[in-house]
Amino acid sequence: MSMTSFVIATTACPHCGAELDRAAFVYGAASPNEGDLSLCAECGEWAAFGPALTLRVPTDDEFMEIGENAECRRVRAAWLAWQREGRS
């Protein structure tokens, strides 16, 4: 799995409050846009980029889409494996 990382303005995870300053894309190489999803590296919860690229809790509809999206499930599974391996 190839990822491209971008520096973003520091924003807090809406779930755990972790300050995040990078976004990585599992596929493609575009910088984040409003509505794009992000998985917090600290708590593993999904967030969505809002205006000014701050993170917000996804809407109920977005959470439904996340649950149905195979790529989102793969990313979350990779995060869980990373946690089990000691975040190396």
QUIHU-V378467 format. One record per residue. N is the residue number from 0. RES is the residue in one letter. NEAR is the number of other ideal C-beta (glycine too) atoms within 12 Angstrom. Layout:
n,res,near
N,RES,NEAR
N,RES,NEAR
//
This chain:
n,res,near
0,M,15
1,S,10
2,M,17
3,T,17
4,S,17
5,F,22
6,V,15
7,I,23
8,A,18
9,T,16
10,T,27
11,A,22
12,C,26
13,P,23
14,H,22
15,C,18
16,G,15
17,A,22
18,E,17
19,L,32
20,D,19
21,R,22
22,A,31
23,A,29
24,F,24
25,V,27
26,Y,13
27,G,16
28,A,14
29,A,14
30,S,19
31,P,30
32,N,19
33,E,16
34,G,19
35,D,27
36,L,33
37,S,44
38,L,38
39,C,31
40,A,26
41,E,22
42,C,22
43,G,25
44,E,27
45,W,31
46,A,36
47,A,33
48,F,29
49,G,23
50,P,12
51,A,14
52,L,26
53,T,22
54,L,38
55,R,25
56,V,23
57,P,28
58,T,16
59,D,11
60,D,12
61,E,23
62,F,18
63,M,13
64,E,19
65,I,26
66,G,16
67,E,12
68,N,19
69,A,13
70,E,19
71,C,27
72,R,18
73,R,17
74,V,27
75,R,24
76,A,18
77,A,21
78,W,26
79,L,16
80,A,16
81,W,18
82,Q,18
83,R,12
84,E,10
85,G,7
86,R,12
87,S,7
//
